[in-house]
Structure formats: C-alpha cells, structure tokens
C-alpha cells in the first residue's frame, strides 16, 4: 500500500454496500447509506499522547460522518483519526 497514514490516523476500506433489499429491489446509489464498518488497511505510528491500538486487518465500526474519503487506484478508502473508530469486531 502506497498510502501511509501519519500520527494517529488510520486508513480504512469501507465494507461493500448492499445492492438489493431482501425483496430484490435494487437500491440506487443516491439512496444508499454509507457503510459504518470496514477493514483497517494501514495505521500511523501514533503520537506521544496516544498509542496506536488498532492494527492492519482489524474490522472496525466508525461514525457516520467520520473520516475523509480518498480514492486510490480505483478503490475508495477513508482516512480518519483512531479516536473516530467506535469499536472493533
């Protein structure tokens, strides 16, 4: 991975969104909710005040408006502070 987060930041790949409902109705992109879980791809080194507790490969839950969206090589990622992560699964 050529994106390396700095300090207390983590790089997260959001989970795939559901394309259909249980009844088979296709949901348009504009009506889809952002997934609130994803996989940690890379982590920064932490800060002197905050040790990194997350590691690459962790599955995490994060807030609805957490992070900054970035696109790299056709794939979408979120860069967010470790403190924006709510829980690990």
Rosetta silent file (secondary structure, phi, psi, omega in degrees, C-alpha in Angstrom):
SEQUENCE: XXXXXXXXXXXXXXXXXXXXXXXXXXXXXXXXXXXXXXXXXXXXXXXXXXXXXXXXXXXXXXXXXXXXXXXXXXXXXXXXXXXXXXXXX
SCORE:     score description
SCORE:     0.000 S_00000001
   1 L     0.000  127.068 -178.956    0.000    0.000    0.000 S_00000001
   2 L   -89.037   -5.962  175.120    1.481    3.318   -1.038 S_00000001
   3 L   -94.864  121.268  179.971   -0.748    5.365    1.302 S_00000001
   4 L  -120.376  109.765  178.352    0.829    5.563    4.767 S_00000001
   5 L   -63.536  151.274  178.746   -1.234    7.369    7.438 S_00000001
   6 L  -107.469  157.107  174.759    0.640    9.686    9.791 S_00000001
   7 L    51.666 -122.214 -175.202    0.428   10.115   13.573 S_00000001
   8 L   -98.579   26.086 -179.262   -2.897    8.816   14.972 S_00000001
   9 E   -93.213  152.558  175.284   -4.588    8.311   11.589 S_00000001
  10 E  -130.310  149.227  176.651   -5.833    5.011   10.137 S_00000001
  11 E  -104.660  122.763 -174.606   -6.680    4.020    6.564 S_00000001
  12 E  -121.866  134.528  171.511   -9.962    2.067    6.335 S_00000001
  13 E   -95.583  113.375 -179.681  -11.538    0.247    3.384 S_00000001
  14 E   -62.003  148.343  176.111  -15.326    0.560    3.860 S_00000001
  15 L   -65.611  154.707  178.509  -17.371   -2.637    3.644 S_00000001
  16 L   -63.663  145.333  178.247  -19.327   -3.188    0.433 S_00000001
  17 L   -85.082  151.370  176.055  -22.780   -1.646    0.278 S_00000001
  18 L   -71.420  132.368  179.704  -25.869   -3.759   -0.218 S_00000001
  19 L   -89.956  -29.043 -177.099  -27.081   -3.536   -3.809 S_00000001
  20 E  -132.276  156.181  172.797  -30.539   -5.097   -3.256 S_00000001
  21 L   -84.773  175.461  179.649  -33.060   -5.383   -0.468 S_00000001
  22 L   -61.331  -28.108 -179.060  -34.305   -8.755    0.776 S_00000001
  23 L   -86.786   -0.533  176.435  -37.257   -8.483   -1.616 S_00000001
  24 L    94.035    4.631  178.985  -34.939   -7.992   -4.606 S_00000001
  25 L   -75.165  130.923  179.182  -35.492   -4.252   -5.133 S_00000001
  26 E   -82.075  131.895 -177.768  -32.358   -2.553   -6.486 S_00000001
  27 L   -97.042  124.268  178.151  -31.313    0.486   -4.453 S_00000001
  28 L   -68.466  155.797 -178.269  -29.951    3.484   -6.434 S_00000001
  29 H   -55.046  -37.440 -176.636  -26.599    4.983   -5.330 S_00000001
  30 H   -67.582  -21.537 -177.600  -28.261    8.178   -4.114 S_00000001
  31 H   -98.403   -6.139 -177.658  -30.435    6.258   -1.636 S_00000001
  32 L   -76.711  142.946  173.242  -27.722    4.036   -0.189 S_00000001
  33 L   -89.007  146.666  176.365  -26.384    4.700    3.266 S_00000001
  34 L   -64.407  140.060  175.729  -22.661    4.739    3.766 S_00000001
  35 L   -66.647  146.610 -177.699  -21.403    1.568    5.408 S_00000001
  36 L  -108.676   18.185  177.374  -20.388    2.126    9.011 S_00000001
  37 E  -142.023  155.971 -179.409  -17.866   -0.671    9.157 S_00000001
  38 E  -169.263 -177.023 -178.167  -14.687   -1.517    7.344 S_00000001
  39 E  -110.032  132.954  176.490  -11.239   -3.065    7.451 S_00000001
  40 E   -72.891  125.339 -178.836   -8.148   -1.238    8.665 S_00000001
  41 E   -98.341  -40.991 -179.728   -5.584   -1.307    5.856 S_00000001
  42 E  -150.990  153.575  178.989   -2.770    0.774    7.389 S_00000001
  43 E  -129.987  153.690  174.354   -2.091    2.694   10.607 S_00000001
  44 L   -79.867 -176.945 -177.347    0.132    5.593   11.566 S_00000001
  45 L   -85.190   -3.854 -177.329    2.793    5.488   14.254 S_00000001
  46 L    86.632 -179.847  176.749    0.689    7.149   16.943 S_00000001
  47 L  -124.423  172.221  179.692    1.551   10.250   18.940 S_00000001
  48 L   -65.820  -23.541  179.750    3.329   10.755   22.229 S_00000001
  49 L   -94.379  -20.059 -175.879   -0.098   11.198   23.878 S_00000001
  50 L  -135.849  113.735  178.062   -1.967    8.426   22.057 S_00000001
  51 L   -78.854  142.463  177.644   -0.625    4.942   21.429 S_00000001
  52 L   -75.372  122.090  177.370   -1.959    3.097   18.369 S_00000001
  53 L  -104.797  -16.790  177.616   -4.178    0.224   19.481 S_00000001
  54 L   -86.437  154.562  176.688   -5.522   -0.591   16.008 S_00000001
  55 L  -139.645  161.230  178.750   -3.576   -2.701   13.538 S_00000001
  56 L   -57.562  136.909 -179.565   -3.923   -3.610    9.867 S_00000001
  57 L    99.637  -16.315  177.947   -6.594   -6.264    9.372 S_00000001
  58 L   -65.540  140.930  172.379   -8.878   -5.126   12.219 S_00000001
  59 E   -97.459  125.248 -172.508  -12.593   -4.886   11.356 S_00000001
  60 E  -127.544  157.246  169.942  -13.939   -1.660   12.854 S_00000001
  61 E  -107.533  139.822 -179.468  -17.142    0.324   13.323 S_00000001
  62 E  -139.173  165.413 -177.755  -16.958    4.094   12.841 S_00000001
  63 L   -68.150  157.183 -175.643  -19.263    7.098   12.964 S_00000001
  64 L   -58.077  -37.359 -176.728  -21.488    8.058   10.041 S_00000001
  65 L  -108.940   18.604 -176.966  -19.556   11.224    9.218 S_00000001
  66 L   -76.021  145.128  169.776  -16.096   10.032   10.283 S_00000001
  67 L    82.287  171.255  177.726  -13.065   10.366    8.080 S_00000001
  68 E  -117.576  127.868 -179.266  -12.111   11.843    4.750 S_00000001
  69 E   -76.665  135.004  173.963  -12.855    9.902    1.585 S_00000001
  70 E  -134.709  151.640  176.943   -9.927    9.258   -0.767 S_00000001
  71 E  -121.141  130.371 -179.024   -9.705    7.222   -3.942 S_00000001
  72 E  -136.862  121.794 -179.883   -6.521    5.367   -4.853 S_00000001
  73 L    52.520   42.192  175.962   -6.136    3.122   -7.904 S_00000001
  74 L    79.668    2.338 -179.871   -9.898    2.955   -8.380 S_00000001
  75 E  -114.914  142.247 -178.443  -10.665    1.895   -4.810 S_00000001
  76 E   -95.022  139.130  179.566  -12.310    4.089   -2.161 S_00000001
  77 E  -134.998  166.730  171.724  -10.836    4.463    1.325 S_00000001
  78 E  -122.562  136.114  170.954  -11.385    6.575    4.431 S_00000001
  79 E  -110.055  124.638 -177.866   -8.628    8.258    6.404 S_00000001
  80 E  -144.679  163.289  174.144   -9.690    9.004    9.963 S_00000001
  81 E   -71.376  149.743  176.568   -8.316    9.527   13.434 S_00000001
  82 H   -57.485  -33.309 -178.970   -8.083    6.474   15.629 S_00000001
  83 H   -69.764  -15.039  176.018  -10.457    8.243   18.038 S_00000001
  84 H   -79.128  -13.722  177.325  -13.170    8.257   15.314 S_00000001
  85 E   -78.736  128.433 -175.931  -13.278    4.458   15.474 S_00000001
  86 E   -88.023  -35.976 -176.294  -16.079    3.358   17.793 S_00000001
  87 E  -164.443  161.553  170.861  -15.311   -0.352   18.182 S_00000001
  88 E  -110.455  151.459  179.804  -13.522   -3.346   16.754 S_00000001
  89 L  -108.765    0.000    0.000  -15.298   -6.556   15.748 S_00000001
